[in-house]
């Protein structure tokens, strides 16, 4: 092998690992760190027969790196150098260097926290800061602290800020290596363009092929853009007479054989264009590439604690990723990089990407920590601590799935979920499918949902994808279909293993006897109904092979049922016009014209997070009767006894609901009388005291009592409106028993209810100090007006007061009545609280005026000596 720049750092790396137990290697692109460092460390004495495990963020890179290192040793992968990734393993008893993806390391740690067979763990391309990478490093640090102080850790990256990582590892040395890269010219757009990235990429690629030698590597955010770019580029090349250029796709969902062909040089020495997602950004060498076309975009997962949903967003790449992509053009010779953005836009890019742990769905991480024995992430050492809101929501989901108990520890069901290695939602779905004989479908759905949509842009019905996957009728690309089926088969194997480990040898024996795909088909194979929440409520069993005979409609509803196991918070009830209310409380819609838009019930597997009404991208129909049959642990009864203002009555209703959704409702035949009375009083409190049947006398009683309390607060209760409303239960409660409606309230005897608030002595004093009427000199008895408790009033004709020397007083003589003196026509003449003064000073002017207007009436010269009368003139 020819020398590589990183070779010069090997002695420093060996010394740091030997003496300090760890190191951080910052090596520029092209330095050779991925393929040279592990091989150089294979013979270190401190390994003591143990192996080196190296983590790669992507499956393509892990497999490619292992095969390259093995070839350098003159071997094939699986001997001294092997790899282990999802759906593909080549490793054996002689393997010393094992390249794995990060989820594999987590499984290794859960199975053996001490990593007894591992001497060194290498975290490659750590700058990508994947969730599993951060988790793996945190678990390794605790494993080293608790079990293995001789476990060595090496973190490698081209663009990582090294100091925080070195500090996290205990202050280990930072070692730097230059790269081996030829000069790369960088070309930017002259001006900002809003054109689709596929059009810009096709134009730039065709232009670059005409100007420069070598093959081209085009970075695009996803498969849809790859497909459209391939079509546009093919048309351009045909128009330019360059049909001989081979166009290949490279993305993570491709089968390994197709990935190898994309990485290999073009046949017959021709030119090649590789249209790739960010999988080609690092740790991969695409042979012959001297041209890079960078679309500047990537798909990034974003989790919203507000909605509890994740979505993939198309976002701008950071500068670190742009530099990594640019470096691909200078690996074998001088090259050129066309960036499909302007220099001004480049200056606005973030320097580095956001760690996935800050923005991802943390349910898988929370489950792994629970199995590890940690409920609080703060118990571990992190570069970035998991956000509290997202972590709390993740724990709530695990609790709803029955994966963790009230103490936060994993249940047997939770342990089985973790062993499956899928997202907890999907793992729960697969386990719940077992007793229904639907495990094969569940595994295929898990494979479909774990990947990009194979029928993008079509109908949202997931059951159509499931049918297309089974039929092989061309609706799903053949290579893609085979890879999805292979992943489903792997889920089946993992499901058998997880159940076998849970149930013990007895379940394993039953699994051997199962027919169809080999899955455990009997509900009894699950380790007791308690190990899978709700399993006891499932009906039916038998081989999953029977799914082939189901009707399309039955299959669609089975698909919906399985989705509901995974997404109980996304069960949707139709509101009309394709709009649904989800059990989690938010709204969503299926575009009108699609069959699902008319279904009464659906389950949404994928939807965007835009506003209050997200668009449903993948879903399946659901039968209403399946909800209570299979989700009895989530279905609850709500009894509501409440005042309905519109009806003017207490309504007692029983509602069966699942989250925010009402399954059915109806009246309660025999509601609790106490609850009815409480609801009625709440209605009065809401509507106000005017709801009660106030009579003239009852209002006067209340006004008299308020007058008495105003002038002697210590001796009387507070009878203000606020106090009466707050104390309804005490003073009115005993009188409304058996009443439910506004009409019933009209039977209330308000005077009785009000007077019951006073003692016998207080009632006697009220009659004495706040009389209802006052006797006048004319013999009339007139009511006292207490509407203003500060100034109770008496309205009387002036002639009825002749002979009354002074204003009458109440409240034991403390309060004079305010006299409203009226004319014979009952019109106000004067208002006074000092009648004696009125007789002396104002009467004669008033008499002059009234005598002119009412000459027939009696207007004496001396009112103090005159006879009072209620008539025109007094009787002789």
C-alpha positions, 0 to 999 in steps of 0.5 A, spaced: 500 500 500 502 507 498 503 511 504 497 516 506 498 522 510 495 519 516 500 514 517 505 519 520 500 520 526 500 512 527 505 512 533 502 518 536 495 515 536 498 508 539 502 512 544 495 516 546 491 509 546 496 506 550 498 511 555 491 515 556 486 510 554 483 514 548 484 520 543 481 524 538 484 524 531 482 530 526 484 528 519 482 532 513 479 528 507 483 524 503 488 522 509 486 515 510 484 515 517 478 510 516 482 505 512 489 505 515 488 507 523 484 500 524 489 496 521 495 499 524 492 498 531 491 490 530 497 488 533 497 492 539 499 488 545 493 492 549 488 489 545 490 482 548 486 478 543 480 483 543 477 486 537 477 493 534 470 495 533 469 501 528 463 505 528 460 508 521 454 512 520 452 509 514 451 502 512 454 503 505 460 506 508 461 501 513 461 495 508 465 499 503 471 501 508 471 493 511 472 491 504 477 496 502 481 494 508 480 486 507 482 487 500 489 491 503 490 485 507 489 480 501 483 477 504 475 478 503 471 481 508 469 476 514 476 474 515 480 479 519 476 484 517 469 484 517 463 488 518 456 488 521 450 492 518 443 491 518 441 486 513 448 484 512 453 481 516 460 478 514 464 477 520 467 470 523 471 468 529 478 470 526 475 477 525 479 483 529 477 489 526 469 489 525 466 495 522 459 496 524 453 501 524 451 505 531 445 501 532 449 495 532 454 497 537 448 499 542 445 492 541 452 489 543 453 494 549 446 492 551 447 484 551 454 485 554 455 492 558 462 490 559 464 489 552 468 483 554 471 481 547 472 489 545 479 492 546 478 499 542 471 502 540 473 507 534 467 512 532 469 514 525 466 521 522 463 523 529 462 530 526 455 527 523 453 527 530 448 521 529 443 520 535 446 513 535 453 515 535 452 520 541 448 514 545 454 509 543 459 514 546 455 515 552 454 508 554 461 506 552 464 512 557 459 509 562 461 502 561 469 504 561 467 507 568 463 501 571 466 495 568 472 496 563 477 501 565 482 498 560 476 499 554 480 504 549 476 509 545 478 513 539 474 519 536 475 520 528 473 526 524 475 531 518 471 537 521 470 536 528 471 541 533 476 536 537 476 540 544 469 538 547 470 531 545 477 530 548 474 533 554 468 528 554 473 523 554 477 525 560 482 530 557 485 525 552 490 528 546 488 531 540 492 528 534 491 532 527 493 529 520 493 533 514 489 530 508 491 528 501 487 532 496 489 535 489 487 542 488 479 543 487 477 549 483 470 552 486 465 554 482 459 558 484 452 561 481 453 568 478 446 569 481 441 566 486 436 561 483 429 559 485 429 553 480 428 546 482 435 543 484 434 537 479 434 542 473 440 546 476 444 539 477 442 537 470 444 543 467 451 544 471 453 536 470 452 537 462 456 543 462 461 540 467 462 534 463 463 538 456 469 542 460 472 537 464 475 530 464 473 525 469 467 522 472 462 526 476 459 526 483 452 529 484 449 531 491 442 531 491 437 531 497 433 524 496 431 519 491 426 523 488 431 528 486 435 523 483 430 520 479 428 527 476 435 529 475 437 522 471 431 524 467 433 531 465 440 529 464 439 524 460 435 528 455 440 533 455 446 528 454 442 525 448 441 532 445 448 533 446 450 527 442 453 524 449 449 518 450 455 514 452 455 517 459 453 512 464 448 515 469 448 511 476 444 512 482 447 511 489 443 512 496 442 508 502 436 504 500 439 500 494 441 493 495 448 492 496 450 489 489 447 496 486 451 500 491 457 496 488 456 498 481 455 505 483 461 506 486 465 502 480 468 505 474 464 505 468 464 499 463 469 500 457 473 506 460 467 510 459 465 516 463 460 516 469 455 520 473 453 518 480 447 521 483 448 520 490 444 522 497 449 525 502 451 517 503 457 519 499 459 525 503 465 521 507 468 515 508 467 513 500 471 513 494 467 513 488 472 511 483 474 516 477 471 522 480 474 529 478 467 533 478 463 534 484 456 538 483 453 540 489 446 541 490 447 544 497 441 540 500 440 535 505 434 531 508 434 532 516 429 529 521 425 534 525 421 532 531 416 536 534 414 535 541 408 540 540 405 534 535 409 528 537 411 527 530 417 527 526 418 529 519 424 530 514 425 537 512 429 539 506 435 544 509 441 547 507 447 543 508 452 547 513 459 549 511 462 542 514 458 538 509 460 543 503 467 542 504 466 534 505 463 534 498 468 538 495 473 534 497 470 528 493 473 532 487 480 532 489 481 524 491 485 522 485 487 528 481 485 535 480 478 537 480 472 542 480 466 543 484 460 546 482 456 549 488 449 551 486 448 557 490 452 563 490 458 566 494 453 570 498 449 564 500 455 560 502 457 566 507 450 565 510 451 557 511 452 555 518 459 552 520 456 545 522 450 541 522 445 541 528 446 534 532 441 529 531 440 529 539 437 536 539 432 535 534 430 527 533 425 523 536 428 520 542 423 514 543 428 509 541 434 513 545 429 513 551 428 505 551 435 504 550 437 508 556 431 504 560 434 497 558 441 500 560 438 502 567 438 509 566 431 513 567 435 520 567 439 522 561 443 526 566 446 520 569 451 519 563 456 524 560 454 527 553 456 532 548 449 534 548 444 532 553 437 530 550 432 536 550 428 535 556 421 536 553 422 531 547 425 526 552 419 527 557 414 526 551 418 520 549 417 517 556 410 518 555 410 514 548 414 508 551 409 508 557 403 508 553 406 502 549 407 498 555 414 499 554 416 502 561 412 501 568 411 507 573 418 506 576 421 508 569 424 501 568 423 497 562 417 491 562 418 485 559 414 487 553 419 493 553 425 489 553 422 485 547 421 491 543 429 493 544 431 487 542 427 488 535 432 494 534 426 497 530 423 504 533 419 502 539 412 504 535 414 499 529 416 494 534 410 494 538 406 493 532 410 487 530 409 484 537 401 485 537 401 482 530 403 475 533 397 473 536 392 475 530 396 472 525 398 478 522 406 478 523 408 477 516 404 484 514 407 487 520 414 486 518 413 488 511 409 495 514 415 496 518 420 495 512 416 500 508 415 505 514 423 505 515 424 507 508 422 512 503 415 511 500 416 507 494 410 510 491 411 517 492 406 522 490 400 517 489 395 515 493 396 516 501 393 509 502 399 504 505 395 498 504 396 499 496 404 499 498 403 493 502 399 489 496 404 492 491 410 489 495 406 482 495 404 482 488 411 484 485 407 487 479 412 493 477 409 498 482 415 498 486 422 497 483 424 490 483 431 492 486 427 496 491 422 491 492 427 485 494 431 489 499 424 491 502 422 484 502 429 482 505 428 487 511 421 484 512 424 477 513 430 480 517 424 483 522 421 476 522 427 473 524 428 478 530 421 477 532 422 470 533 428 471 537 425 476 541 419 472 543 424 466 544 428 470 549 422 472 552 418 466 552 424 461 553 425 454 551 417 452 550 416 458 546 422 456 541 419 449 541 412 452 539 416 457 534 419 451 530 412 448 529 409 454 526 407 454 519 407 459 514 413 464 514 416 461 520 413 466 525 411 464 532 403 464 530 400 462 537 398 468 542 400 463 547 407 463 544 408 470 547 411 470 554 404 471 558 399 476 556 402 481 560 408 481 556 404 485 550 399 490 552 392 488 550 394 481 547 389 478 551 384 482 548 386 480 541 382 474 538 384 469 533 391 466 531 394 461 526 399 462 521 401 468 518 401 465 511 393 465 511 394 473 509 394 471 502 387 469 502 384 475 505 380 480 500 383 487 499 378 490 503 380 486 509 387 487 508 386 494 508 383 494 514 388 489 517 393 494 515 389 500 519 389 495 525 396 494 525 398 501 524 393 503 530 398 499 534 404 503 532 400 510 532 395 510 537 395 517 537 394 518 530 387 514 529 383 519 526 375 520 526 372 523 519 370 530 520 368 531 513 371 533 507 377 529 508 378 532 514 380 528 521 381 529 528 386 525 531 386 521 537 392 526 539 388 532 539 390 535 532 387 536 525 389 532 519 387 531 512 387 527 506 386 530 499 379 530 497 379 525 491 383 520 494 378 514 497 381 515 504 378 522 504 371 518 505 373 513 510 370 514 517 376 512 521 383 512 519 390 511 522 395 516 519 403 513 519 406 519 516 403 526 515 407 533 515 407 538 521 404 544 517 400 548 522 394 545 525 391 541 519 397 537 517 397 533 510 396 525 511 401 522 506 401 515 509 395 512 512 390 506 512 383 505 513 380 502 520 374 499 523 370 502 528 369 496 532 377 494 532 378 500 536 374 497 543 376 490 541 384 491 541 385 498 544 381 496 551 387 499 555 386 506 551 379 506 551 376 510 557 369 512 559 368 519 561 361 521 565 360 528 564 354 531 568 354 539 567 350 545 565 348 546 558 347 554 557 343 553 551 339 548 553 338 551 560 338 544 564 343 539 567 345 534 562 348 527 564 352 524 558 356 518 558 362 518 553 366 512 550 373 515 548 380 514 545 384 520 547 381 526 543 376 522 539 369 520 541 367 513 540 360 513 542 356 517 547 349 517 550 345 519 556 346 517 563 339 514 566 341 515 573 346 520 574 348 521 581 343 526 585 349 530 588 353 531 582 346 533 578 345 538 584 353 540 583 352 541 576 346 545 577 349 550 582 355 551 577 350 553 572 347 558 576 354 560 578 356 561 570 349 564 568 349 569 574 344 570 580 338 572 575 337 565 573 334 564 580 326 566 580 327 573 584 320 576 586 319 583 589 319 581 596 325 576 595 329 582 592 327 587 598 329 582 603 336 581 600 337 589 599 334 589 607 340 584 609 345 588 605 343 594 608 343 591 615 350 588 614 353 595 611 351 598 617 353 593 622 358 588 618 360 584 625 353 582 626 351 580 619 353 575 613 356 577 607 351 577 602 354 581 596 353 578 589 360 575 589 359 572 596 352 569 594 355 565 588 361 563 592 357 560 597 351 557 593 352 550 595 351 552 603 345 557 602 342 554 596 344 547 595 339 544 600 333 547 596 335 545 589 336 537 590 332 534 585 332 540 580 335 539 573 332 545 569 331 552 569 324 551 569 325 547 576 328 553 579 322 557 578 319 552 584 324 555 588 322 559 594 327 564 594 325 568 601 325 561 604 332 560 602 335 567 603 332 567 610 335 560 612 342 564 612 340 568 618 339 565 625 332 567 629 335 573 632 338 576 626 331 575 623 328 578 629 333 584 628 332 585 621 325 586 621 326 591 627 332 595 624 330 594 617 323 594 616 319 593 610 314 599 611 313 605 614 307 608 617 305 615 615 302 620 619 296 619 613 295 612 615 298 609 609 304 604 610 309 605 604 315 600 603 322 602 604 327 602 598 333 599 600 336 598 593 342 603 595 343 600 602 347 607 604 341 611 603 335 607 604 329 611 601 321 612 602 317 615 596 311 619 599 306 624 597 308 631 601 301 631 603 301 625 607 307 627 611 304 633 614 305 633 622 311 629 621 316 633 625 322 630 623 325 624 618 324 617 620 330 613 622 331 606 622 337 601 624 336 603 631 335 610 630 342 610 626 340 611 619 335 617 617 331 615 611 332 619 605 325 622 603 323 623 596 317 628 597 312 627 591 307 632 588 299 629 588 301 627 581 307 622 584 312 627 581 319 628 585 318 635 588 324 635 593 329 630 596 331 630 603 334 627 609 332 633 614 324 633 614 324 639 619 329 643 615 324 642 609 318 644 613 322 651 616 326 653 609 323 650 603 316 648 604 313 655 603 316 656 596 314 649 594 307 650 597 307 656 592 308 652 586 304 646 588 298 650 590 298 654 583 298 647 579 294 643 584 289 648 587 284 643 589 289 640 594 290 642 601 296 646 602 296 649 609 300 654 612 303 651 617 305 643 615 307 642 622 300 643 625 296 640 619 292 634 618 296 629 613 292 626 608 292 621 602 286 624 599 285 631 595 283 634 602 283 631 609 276 629 612 273 634 617 
